[in-house]
Amino acid sequence: MNEFPRWKYALVAVALLFGFLYALPNLFPKEPAVQISANRGFTVDTALKEKAQGILETQKIGFESLSIEGERLLVRFPDTTVQAKGSDALRAQLGDNYVVALNLASTVPAWLESIYARSMPLGLDLQGGVHFLLEVDQKAVLEKQETHYAEEIRGIAREKKIPGVTANRSAQGIVAITRSAEDRDRLAAELGRAVPELQFTNGTESDSGYSLIAKVSEAKIREISTNTIKQNLGTLRNRVNELGVAEPVVAQQGESRIVIELPGVQDTAAAKKVIGATATLEYRAVDTSVDALQLTPNSPVPPDSKIYYRRDSGAPVLLKKKVIASGADLVNAAAIPDPQSGTPAVSIKLNTAGGKRMLDFTMQSVGKPMAVVYTERIPEVKIVDGKEVRSAKTKEEVINVATIQGVFGPQFQTTGLDSMKEANELALFLRAGSLAAPVDIVEERVIGPSLGQDNIAKGILAVIIGVTLVVVFVGLYYRLFGLIADAALLLNLVLLVAILSLLQATLTLPAIAGIVLTLGMAIDANVLICERIREELRNGSTPMAAISRGYDKAWATILDANVTHLIAAFGLMAFGSGPIRGFAFTLAIGIATSMFTSVMVTHVLVGLIFNGRRLKTLSV
């Protein structure tokens, strides 16, 4: 009556083995460590390992081990105090060529990692750090784009020799004024071919001229909005890397917000300074009259040129002061394979004014090099005589030097790149320089590392107390069947932790709350089963029949209750954000595991204990 086919026993055995294996890594505590990764032009190799070891030994800073793991060097320390000293020493000695970041190194055995068994990463509320919520000003981005279109309309009018055309932004959109109705119709036709993303309607007619109103299409607005978020995400990720943060979180939230979480960072001023920096872009001609590599700080430089330095190698480059085109002229940039050679390239599109200047320059400069200068303005706040003084530091870097292969205007390609990764980075820098949207910090939270440890301790204590109370009560009230339910409850915890670890779900306080709630709800199913078995015994059923009918009759109620809980969890995931989603995700996984352990696992255990025995009564 309560026998199961062999595949069900095998399924339960495999599930429990899986649970123990993938939950096991969470018993291995992480070690304080410092990770070192290389900036562009530098590598992580044995020489760097020996150099780092020499720095630590010279300053008598104790460390556990140094190892090269992938593209990073990992230095393990005995505690967080020594970790902080080691991080400061390495950062000072290695300079800007490498990124030195605090981290927590895994101590999970290699055989577990070989089957992708890893411990759950800790969230910001447990590890400590800084949380920012940024609001992207989409309206400002649209206004900036409309300004570009207005300039492009004026340029097309000049190119097509339509006299006296003016174009400016207004509340209606972009308003172009022509001298006659014929000129307006001709301008509308030319613009329709050149900028199809604009929608045109005739405006008013007066003594001042004939107006043509241009509005950006809804599809283009959505594209601009999407690109703006992507550009800002990429730019912010690059800036966060300058803070030397291990495993930062930079993610989109909703349509216009960005969440930044910096584990281990406590200096909000430094974080805000980097996040709030603005960037621009300039194309300049390379001055080949002087060999830049032979120049010294005291060498004379031509009056119309200036020395810049390459981002990747730090090599000097002598550039003309005159700007050919800037980020303000950029319409779009995208990484593509070169159609002719298939090598990595970046497709650039400038507006009409920038395109004309580029055309004039390239007509006279085929075969000569041109450089892309990335300029970043970083705000600084200093306290002078007790007062807050704001200033800005400008960082200028040459991110690319390429030879002009032919005459081009507003649309061209930059080639000579090493990889598609570099092409994507260059396209990102270009877009960030031209279309960086203003962002405002609308929320800021700081969690100290001591608070994080306190949160972990309290969270673990809450789980232990909750599980203990439930186990003791159920064991006393339902006796043997209560002990079986307790075993299933503990197996449910193991299985839940295993799945969360396999999915690399971040462990946060809301996630811990979801685990505690799941354990509380998981016992409900066994309570229903035990009460049904008691009811069947009171109705005169034999013990084995009572067990079978108890599980059968309780199943429908258990299913209904858990389905409604799942609907609530999915609703929270769909409409919630941040911590709410973390709670809901843990709850949903916990409901699925509890249905498996509370029904199938306990039924299998009951079958193993009572099968083949002649029972007169049950301990329930």
C-alpha positions as CSV (number, residue, x, y, z in Angstrom):
1,M,0.0,0.0,0.0
2,N,2.9,2.4,0.8
3,E,5.5,0.8,-1.5
4,F,7.2,2.9,-4.1
5,P,8.8,2.0,-7.4
6,R,12.6,1.9,-7.3
7,W,12.9,5.1,-9.4
8,K,11.3,7.1,-6.6
9,Y,13.8,5.8,-4.1
10,A,16.6,6.6,-6.6
11,L,15.2,10.1,-7.2
12,V,15.1,10.9,-3.5
13,A,18.7,9.5,-3.0
14,V,20.1,11.5,-5.9
15,A,18.3,14.7,-4.8
16,L,19.7,14.3,-1.2
17,L,23.2,13.5,-2.5
18,F,23.0,16.6,-4.7
19,G,21.8,18.7,-1.8
20,F,24.7,17.7,0.5
21,L,27.3,18.1,-2.2
22,Y,26.2,21.6,-3.3
23,A,25.4,22.9,0.2
24,L,28.8,21.7,1.6
25,P,30.9,24.6,0.2
26,N,29.0,27.0,2.6
27,L,30.7,25.3,5.5
28,F,34.1,26.6,4.3
29,P,34.6,30.2,5.5
30,K,36.2,32.7,3.0
31,E,39.6,34.1,3.7
32,P,40.5,37.8,3.6
33,A,42.4,38.4,0.3
34,V,43.6,41.1,-2.1
35,Q,43.1,40.5,-5.8
36,I,45.4,42.2,-8.4
37,S,44.3,42.6,-12.0
38,A,46.1,44.3,-14.8
39,N,45.0,47.4,-16.7
40,R,45.3,47.6,-20.5
41,G,48.9,47.0,-21.7
42,F,50.0,45.1,-18.6
43,T,49.7,41.4,-17.7
44,V,49.4,39.2,-14.6
45,D,52.4,36.8,-14.7
46,T,55.1,35.3,-12.6
47,A,57.1,38.5,-12.5
48,L,54.2,40.3,-11.0
49,K,53.8,37.5,-8.4
50,E,57.4,37.8,-7.4
51,K,57.2,41.6,-7.2
52,A,54.1,41.5,-5.0
53,Q,55.8,38.9,-2.8
54,G,58.9,41.2,-2.5
55,I,56.7,44.2,-1.5
56,L,55.0,42.3,1.3
57,E,58.2,40.7,2.6
58,T,60.0,44.0,2.5
59,Q,57.3,45.7,4.6
60,K,57.0,42.6,6.8
61,I,53.4,42.1,6.1
62,G,52.4,38.5,6.7
63,F,50.4,36.6,4.1
64,E,49.1,33.1,3.7
65,S,49.8,32.5,0.0
66,L,50.1,34.1,-3.5
67,S,48.6,32.4,-6.5
68,I,47.7,33.3,-10.1
69,E,44.0,32.5,-10.8
70,G,43.0,33.2,-14.4
71,E,43.7,36.9,-15.1
72,R,44.3,37.9,-11.5
73,L,46.8,37.5,-8.8
74,L,45.2,36.5,-5.4
75,V,47.1,37.2,-2.1
76,R,45.5,35.6,1.0
77,F,45.9,37.1,4.4
78,P,45.3,35.7,8.0
79,D,42.8,38.5,9.0
80,T,41.2,41.7,7.8
81,T,43.7,44.0,9.6
82,V,46.7,42.5,7.8
83,Q,44.6,42.5,4.6
84,A,44.1,46.3,4.8
85,K,47.8,46.8,5.3
86,G,48.7,44.6,2.4
87,S,46.2,46.3,0.1
88,D,47.6,49.7,0.9
89,A,51.2,48.6,0.4
90,L,50.5,46.8,-2.9
91,R,48.4,49.7,-4.2
92,A,51.1,52.2,-3.5
93,Q,53.9,50.2,-5.0
94,L,52.2,48.9,-8.1
95,G,50.7,52.3,-9.1
96,D,48.1,52.8,-11.8
97,N,49.2,49.9,-13.9
98,Y,47.3,47.4,-11.8
99,V,44.0,47.4,-9.9
100,V,44.3,46.3,-6.3
101,A,41.0,45.3,-4.7
102,L,39.9,43.8,-1.4
103,N,38.2,40.5,-1.8
104,L,37.2,37.3,0.1
105,A,39.0,34.2,-1.3
106,S,37.3,30.8,-1.4
107,T,38.6,28.0,0.7
108,V,36.4,25.4,-1.0
109,P,38.4,22.2,-2.0
110,A,39.3,21.9,-5.6
111,W,37.2,18.7,-6.1
112,L,34.1,20.6,-5.1
113,E,34.9,23.5,-7.4
114,S,35.5,21.0,-10.2
115,I,31.7,20.1,-10.1
116,Y,30.8,23.9,-9.8
117,A,30.0,23.6,-6.1
118,R,30.5,27.1,-4.6
119,S,29.4,28.9,-1.6
120,M,26.8,31.7,-1.9
121,P,28.2,35.2,-2.3
122,L,27.4,37.7,0.4
123,G,25.2,40.7,-0.2
124,L,26.1,44.3,0.6
125,D,24.1,44.2,3.8
126,L,26.2,41.3,5.1
127,Q,29.6,42.1,3.7
128,G,29.4,45.9,4.2
129,G,30.0,48.7,1.6
130,V,28.2,51.5,-0.2
131,H,24.9,51.4,-2.1
132,F,23.9,54.2,-4.6
133,L,20.7,54.6,-6.6
134,L,21.1,56.9,-9.6
135,E,18.4,58.5,-11.6
136,V,19.3,59.1,-15.3
137,D,17.9,62.4,-16.7
138,Q,16.3,61.1,-19.9
139,K,14.7,64.5,-20.7
140,A,18.2,66.1,-20.8
141,V,19.4,63.4,-23.2
142,L,16.5,64.0,-25.5
143,E,17.0,67.7,-25.4
144,K,20.7,67.2,-26.3
145,Q,19.8,64.9,-29.2
146,E,17.3,67.5,-30.5
147,T,20.0,70.1,-30.4
148,H,22.2,67.8,-32.6
149,Y,19.3,67.4,-35.0
150,A,18.7,71.1,-35.2
151,E,22.4,71.6,-36.1
152,E,22.1,68.8,-38.7
153,I,19.0,70.4,-40.2
154,R,21.0,73.7,-40.7
155,G,23.9,71.8,-42.2
156,I,21.7,69.9,-44.7
157,A,20.1,73.2,-45.7
158,R,23.5,74.7,-46.4
159,E,24.7,71.6,-48.2
160,K,21.5,71.6,-50.5
161,K,21.8,75.3,-50.9
162,I,18.4,76.2,-49.4
163,P,18.9,79.8,-48.3
164,G,18.0,81.5,-45.0
165,V,17.1,78.3,-43.0
166,T,17.1,78.5,-39.2
167,A,16.5,75.6,-36.9
168,N,16.1,75.6,-33.1
169,R,14.5,73.6,-30.4
170,S,11.2,74.6,-28.9
171,A,8.4,73.1,-26.9
172,Q,6.8,71.8,-30.1
173,G,10.0,70.0,-31.1
174,I,12.6,71.2,-33.6
175,V,11.3,74.2,-35.6
176,A,12.9,75.0,-38.9
177,I,12.1,78.3,-40.6
178,T,12.4,78.8,-44.4
179,R,11.8,81.8,-46.6
180,S,9.1,80.2,-48.9
181,A,6.7,77.3,-49.0
182,E,8.7,75.8,-51.9
183,D,11.9,75.9,-49.8
184,R,10.0,74.3,-46.9
185,D,8.7,71.4,-49.1
186,R,12.2,70.9,-50.5
187,L,13.8,70.9,-47.1
188,A,11.2,68.4,-45.8
189,A,12.0,66.1,-48.7
190,E,15.8,66.3,-48.2
191,L,15.4,65.8,-44.4
192,G,13.1,62.8,-44.9
193,R,15.9,61.1,-46.9
194,A,18.8,62.1,-44.6
195,V,17.2,61.7,-41.1
196,P,14.2,59.3,-41.5
197,E,13.9,59.0,-37.7
198,L,12.3,62.5,-37.6
199,Q,8.6,63.1,-38.3
200,F,7.7,66.4,-40.1
201,T,4.6,68.5,-40.1
202,N,4.0,72.0,-41.6
203,G,3.8,74.8,-39.1
204,T,2.5,78.3,-39.2
205,E,3.1,80.8,-42.1
206,S,3.9,84.4,-41.3
207,D,6.0,87.3,-42.5
208,S,9.0,85.8,-40.7
209,G,8.9,82.7,-42.8
210,Y,7.4,79.2,-43.2
211,S,7.9,76.8,-40.3
212,L,8.6,73.1,-40.5
213,I,8.2,71.2,-37.2
214,A,10.3,68.0,-36.7
215,K,9.7,65.6,-33.9
216,V,11.7,62.5,-33.0
217,S,9.8,59.3,-33.6
218,E,8.7,57.2,-30.7
219,A,10.9,54.3,-31.9
220,K,13.9,56.6,-31.9
221,I,13.1,57.9,-28.5
222,R,13.0,54.3,-27.1
223,E,16.3,53.6,-28.9
224,I,17.9,56.7,-27.4
225,S,16.6,55.8,-23.9
226,T,17.9,52.2,-24.2
227,N,21.3,53.4,-25.5
228,T,21.6,56.0,-22.8
229,I,21.1,53.5,-20.0
230,K,23.6,51.1,-21.7
231,Q,26.2,53.9,-22.1
232,N,25.9,55.0,-18.6
233,L,26.1,51.4,-17.3
234,G,29.3,50.9,-19.3
235,T,30.8,54.2,-18.2
236,L,30.0,53.7,-14.6
237,R,31.4,50.1,-14.6
238,N,34.7,51.5,-16.0
239,R,34.7,54.2,-13.3
240,V,34.0,51.8,-10.5
241,N,37.0,49.8,-11.6
242,E,39.1,52.8,-10.6
243,L,38.0,52.4,-7.0
244,G,39.6,48.9,-6.9
245,V,36.4,47.2,-5.9
246,A,36.1,43.4,-6.1
247,E,32.9,42.1,-7.6
248,P,30.9,45.4,-7.7
249,V,27.3,45.5,-8.8
250,V,26.3,48.0,-11.5
251,A,22.8,47.2,-12.8
252,Q,19.8,48.8,-14.4
253,Q,16.7,49.2,-12.3
254,G,13.5,50.0,-14.1
255,E,13.7,52.3,-17.2
256,S,15.8,55.2,-15.9
257,R,17.6,54.1,-12.7
258,I,20.9,52.5,-12.0
259,V,21.9,50.6,-8.9
260,I,25.6,50.6,-7.8
261,E,26.8,48.5,-4.9
262,L,30.4,48.6,-3.9
263,P,31.2,45.8,-1.4
264,G,34.0,46.7,1.0
265,V,34.0,50.4,0.2
266,Q,33.4,52.8,3.1
267,D,34.7,56.1,1.6
268,T,31.5,57.5,0.0
269,A,33.3,60.7,-1.0
270,A,35.8,58.8,-3.2
271,A,33.0,56.7,-4.7
272,K,30.8,59.8,-5.5
273,K,33.8,61.6,-7.0
274,V,34.4,58.8,-9.5
275,I,30.8,58.1,-10.2
276,G,30.0,61.8,-10.8
277,A,32.9,62.5,-13.2
278,T,32.0,63.7,-16.7
279,A,33.7,62.7,-19.9
280,T,34.3,64.3,-23.4
281,L,36.0,63.2,-26.6
282,E,38.2,64.9,-29.2
283,Y,39.7,64.0,-32.5
284,R,43.1,65.6,-33.1
285,A,45.8,65.4,-35.8
286,V,49.1,63.8,-34.8
287,D,52.1,66.1,-35.2
288,T,54.7,64.1,-37.0
289,S,57.2,66.9,-37.3
290,V,58.8,65.8,-34.0
291,D,59.4,62.3,-32.7
292,A,57.4,62.3,-29.4
293,L,59.4,59.4,-28.0
294,Q,62.5,61.5,-28.1
295,L,60.9,64.4,-26.2
296,T,61.8,65.1,-22.5
297,P,60.0,67.3,-20.0
298,N,62.3,70.2,-21.0
299,S,62.2,69.6,-24.8
300,P,60.7,72.4,-26.9
301,V,57.3,71.6,-28.2
302,P,55.8,73.3,-31.3
303,P,53.5,76.2,-30.2
304,D,50.5,74.7,-32.0
305,S,50.9,71.2,-30.4
306,K,50.7,69.5,-27.1
307,I,52.1,66.3,-25.5
308,Y,49.5,63.6,-24.5
309,Y,50.0,60.1,-23.2
310,R,48.5,56.8,-24.4
311,R,46.1,55.0,-22.1
312,D,47.5,51.5,-22.8
313,S,51.2,52.0,-22.7
314,G,51.8,55.5,-21.3
315,A,53.8,56.4,-24.4
316,P,53.9,60.1,-25.3
317,V,52.0,61.3,-28.4
318,L,52.4,64.8,-29.9
319,L,49.0,66.2,-31.0
320,K,47.9,69.3,-32.7
321,K,45.9,71.7,-30.4
322,K,43.3,72.3,-33.0
323,V,40.3,70.0,-32.5
324,I,38.9,68.3,-35.7
325,A,35.7,67.0,-34.0
326,S,34.6,66.5,-30.4
327,G,32.2,64.4,-28.5
328,A,29.6,67.0,-29.0
329,D,29.7,66.2,-32.7
330,L,29.2,62.4,-32.2
331,V,25.9,60.9,-33.1
332,N,26.7,57.2,-32.6
333,A,29.6,54.7,-32.3
334,A,29.4,50.9,-32.6
335,A,31.9,48.0,-32.7
336,I,31.8,46.0,-35.9
337,P,34.0,43.7,-37.9
338,D,35.6,45.6,-40.9
339,P,33.6,44.6,-44.0
340,Q,36.7,44.2,-46.1
341,S,39.2,42.6,-43.8
342,G,37.0,41.2,-41.0
343,T,39.3,42.8,-38.4
344,P,37.8,44.6,-35.4
345,A,36.7,48.2,-36.1
346,V,34.5,51.0,-34.7
347,S,31.9,52.6,-36.9
348,I,31.6,56.4,-36.1
349,K,28.8,58.8,-37.1
350,L,29.2,62.5,-36.7
351,N,26.6,65.3,-37.2
352,T,26.7,67.6,-40.2
353,A,29.1,70.2,-38.7
354,G,31.5,67.6,-37.4
355,G,31.3,65.6,-40.6
356,K,32.2,68.7,-42.7
357,R,35.3,69.4,-40.6
358,M,36.3,65.8,-40.8
359,L,35.9,65.8,-44.6
360,D,38.0,68.9,-45.0
361,F,40.7,67.4,-42.8
362,T,40.9,64.0,-44.3
363,M,41.0,65.4,-47.9
364,Q,44.4,66.8,-46.9
365,S,45.6,64.0,-44.5
366,V,45.3,60.6,-46.2
367,G,48.1,58.4,-44.9
368,K,48.6,60.5,-41.8
369,P,47.7,59.4,-38.2
370,M,44.8,60.8,-36.2
371,A,44.3,60.4,-32.5
372,V,41.2,60.0,-30.2
373,V,41.6,61.9,-26.9
374,Y,39.4,60.9,-24.0
375,T,39.1,63.7,-21.5
376,E,37.5,63.2,-18.1
377,R,36.6,65.9,-15.7
378,I,36.6,64.6,-12.1
379,P,35.0,66.7,-9.4
380,E,36.9,67.2,-6.1
381,V,35.8,68.4,-2.8
382,K,38.4,69.8,-0.3
383,I,38.0,71.3,3.1
384,V,40.0,74.6,3.4
385,D,39.8,76.6,6.6
386,G,36.7,74.6,7.6
387,K,34.9,75.4,4.4
388,E,34.0,73.1,1.5
389,V,35.9,74.1,-1.7
390,R,34.8,72.4,-4.9
391,S,37.2,72.0,-7.8
392,A,37.9,69.6,-10.7
393,K,40.8,67.6,-12.0
394,T,41.1,66.9,-15.7
395,K,42.5,63.6,-17.0
396,E,43.4,63.4,-20.7
397,E,44.4,60.1,-22.4
398,V,44.9,59.0,-25.9
399,I,42.8,55.9,-26.3
400,N,43.5,55.3,-30.0
401,V,45.8,56.3,-32.8
402,A,44.9,55.2,-36.4
403,T,46.1,56.0,-39.9
404,I,43.6,57.7,-42.2
405,Q,43.1,55.3,-45.1
406,G,40.9,57.5,-47.3
407,V,38.7,60.6,-47.5
408,F,35.6,60.4,-45.3
409,G,33.0,62.7,-43.7
410,P,30.4,62.2,-41.1
411,Q,30.5,58.4,-41.3
412,F,33.8,56.4,-41.0
413,Q,35.5,53.5,-39.3
414,T,38.4,53.4,-36.9
415,T,40.5,50.3,-37.6
416,G,43.9,48.9,-36.3
417,L,42.4,47.5,-33.1
418,D,43.7,44.3,-31.5
419,S,40.4,42.6,-30.7
420,M,36.6,43.0,-30.7
421,K,36.9,43.5,-26.9
422,E,39.0,46.6,-27.5
423,A,36.6,47.7,-30.3
424,N,33.7,47.4,-27.9
425,E,35.6,49.4,-25.2
426,L,36.5,52.1,-27.7
427,A,32.9,52.4,-28.9
428,L,31.8,52.6,-25.3
429,F,34.3,55.4,-24.6
430,L,33.2,57.3,-27.7
431,R,29.5,57.0,-26.9
432,A,30.1,57.9,-23.2
433,G,31.9,61.0,-24.2
434,S,29.2,62.2,-26.5
435,L,25.9,61.0,-25.0
436,A,26.7,60.7,-21.2
437,A,23.4,61.4,-19.5
438,P,23.3,63.4,-16.3
439,V,22.7,61.3,-13.3
440,D,21.6,62.3,-9.8
441,I,22.2,60.2,-6.7
442,V,18.7,59.8,-5.3
443,E,19.6,57.2,-2.6
444,E,22.8,56.5,-0.7
445,R,23.4,53.9,2.0
446,V,26.6,52.9,3.9
447,I,26.9,49.7,5.8
448,G,30.0,49.1,7.9
449,P,31.8,45.8,8.0
450,S,31.1,45.3,11.7
451,L,27.4,45.8,11.0
452,G,27.7,43.2,8.2
453,Q,29.2,40.6,10.6
454,D,26.5,41.4,13.2
455,N,23.9,40.9,10.5
456,I,25.4,37.5,9.6
457,A,25.5,36.4,13.2
458,K,21.9,37.5,13.8
459,G,20.7,35.9,10.6
460,I,22.3,32.5,11.4
461,L,21.0,32.7,15.0
462,A,17.4,33.4,13.7
463,V,17.6,30.3,11.4
464,I,18.9,28.1,14.3
465,I,16.3,29.3,16.8
466,G,13.5,29.0,14.2
467,V,14.5,25.5,13.1
468,T,15.1,24.3,16.7
469,L,11.7,25.5,18.0
470,V,9.9,23.9,15.1
471,V,11.8,20.6,15.4
472,V,11.2,20.3,19.1
473,F,7.5,21.1,18.9
474,V,6.8,18.8,16.0
475,G,8.9,16.0,17.5
476,L,7.0,16.2,20.9
477,Y,3.6,16.6,19.4
478,Y,3.6,14.0,16.6
479,R,6.3,11.7,18.1
480,L,7.7,9.3,15.4
481,F,6.0,11.0,12.5
482,G,7.2,14.3,14.0
483,L,10.8,13.1,13.9
484,I,10.3,12.0,10.3
485,A,8.9,15.5,9.6
486,D,11.9,17.1,11.4
487,A,14.3,15.0,9.2
488,A,12.5,16.2,6.1
489,L,12.7,19.8,7.4
490,L,16.5,19.6,7.8
491,L,16.8,18.0,4.4
492,N,14.7,20.8,3.0
493,L,17.2,23.4,4.4
494,V,20.1,21.5,2.9
495,L,18.4,21.2,-0.5
496,L,17.4,24.9,-0.5
497,V,20.9,26.1,0.3
498,A,22.3,23.8,-2.4
499,I,20.0,25.2,-5.1
500,L,20.7,28.8,-4.1
501,S,24.5,28.0,-4.1
502,L,24.3,26.4,-7.5
503,L,22.5,29.4,-8.9
504,Q,25.0,31.7,-7.1
505,A,22.1,33.6,-5.5
506,T,23.4,36.4,-3.3
507,L,22.8,35.8,0.4
508,T,21.2,38.9,1.9
509,L,19.1,39.6,5.0
510,P,15.9,39.4,3.0
511,A,17.1,36.1,1.6
512,I,17.7,34.8,5.1
513,A,14.2,36.0,6.0
514,G,12.9,34.0,3.1
515,I,14.7,30.9,4.3
516,V,13.3,31.2,7.8
517,L,9.8,31.8,6.4
518,T,10.2,28.8,4.1
519,L,11.1,26.5,7.0
520,G,8.1,27.7,9.0
521,M,5.8,27.0,6.1
522,A,7.4,23.7,5.1
523,I,6.2,22.0,8.3
524,D,2.6,22.9,7.5
525,A,2.4,20.1,4.9
526,N,3.6,17.5,7.5
527,V,1.1,18.9,10.0
528,L,-1.7,18.4,7.5
529,I,-0.5,14.8,6.7
530,C,-0.2,13.9,10.4
531,E,-3.7,15.3,11.1
532,R,-5.2,13.4,8.2
533,I,-3.6,10.1,9.4
534,R,-5.0,10.7,12.9
535,E,-8.4,11.3,11.4
536,E,-8.2,8.1,9.4
537,L,-7.2,6.2,12.5
538,R,-10.2,7.6,14.4
539,N,-12.4,6.5,11.6
540,G,-11.3,2.9,12.1
541,S,-8.8,2.6,9.2
542,T,-5.8,0.2,9.7
543,P,-2.5,1.9,10.3
544,M,-1.1,1.2,6.7
545,A,-4.4,2.4,5.2
546,A,-4.4,5.5,7.4
547,I,-0.9,6.4,6.1
548,S,-1.9,5.9,2.5
549,R,-5.2,7.9,2.7
550,G,-3.6,10.5,4.9
551,Y,-1.0,11.4,2.2
552,D,-3.6,11.1,-0.6
553,K,-6.2,13.4,1.1
554,A,-3.6,16.0,2.3
555,W,-2.0,16.3,-1.1
556,A,-4.7,18.4,-2.7
557,T,-4.7,20.9,0.2
558,I,-0.9,21.0,0.2
559,L,-0.8,21.7,-3.5
560,D,-3.4,24.5,-3.3
561,A,-1.7,26.2,-0.4
562,N,1.7,26.1,-2.1
563,V,0.4,27.3,-5.5
564,T,-1.1,30.3,-3.8
565,H,2.2,31.0,-2.1
566,L,4.0,30.6,-5.4
567,I,1.7,33.1,-7.1
568,A,2.4,35.6,-4.3
569,A,6.2,35.0,-4.7
570,F,6.1,35.5,-8.4
571,G,4.1,38.7,-7.9
572,L,6.7,40.0,-5.6
573,M,9.4,39.1,-8.1
574,A,7.5,40.8,-11.0
575,F,6.7,44.0,-9.2
576,G,9.2,44.2,-6.4
577,S,12.7,45.5,-6.5
578,G,16.0,44.8,-4.9
579,P,15.5,43.2,-1.5
580,I,11.9,42.3,-2.2
581,R,12.9,40.3,-5.2
582,G,15.7,38.6,-3.2
583,F,13.1,37.6,-0.6
584,A,10.6,36.4,-3.2
585,F,13.2,34.4,-5.1
586,T,14.3,32.5,-2.0
587,L,10.7,32.0,-1.0
588,A,9.8,30.5,-4.5
589,I,12.8,28.1,-4.4
590,G,11.9,27.1,-0.8
591,I,8.3,26.4,-1.7
592,A,9.4,24.0,-4.4
593,T,11.9,22.2,-2.2
594,S,9.5,22.0,0.7
595,M,6.8,20.3,-1.5
596,F,9.4,17.7,-2.5
597,T,10.8,17.0,1.0
598,S,7.5,17.3,2.9
599,V,5.6,14.9,0.7
600,M,7.9,12.6,-1.3
601,V,10.8,12.4,1.1
602,T,8.7,11.8,4.2
603,H,6.5,9.3,2.3
604,V,9.7,7.4,1.2
605,L,11.0,7.4,4.8
606,V,7.6,6.2,6.1
607,G,7.7,3.4,3.5
608,L,11.2,2.4,4.6
609,I,10.3,2.3,8.3
610,F,6.9,0.7,8.2
611,N,6.9,-1.4,4.9
612,G,6.5,-5.1,5.6
613,R,5.6,-4.7,9.3
614,R,2.3,-5.7,10.8
615,L,1.2,-2.6,12.7
616,K,-1.5,-2.4,15.4
617,T,-1.0,1.4,16.0
618,L,1.0,4.4,14.9
619,S,3.1,6.8,16.8
620,V,1.5,10.0,15.5
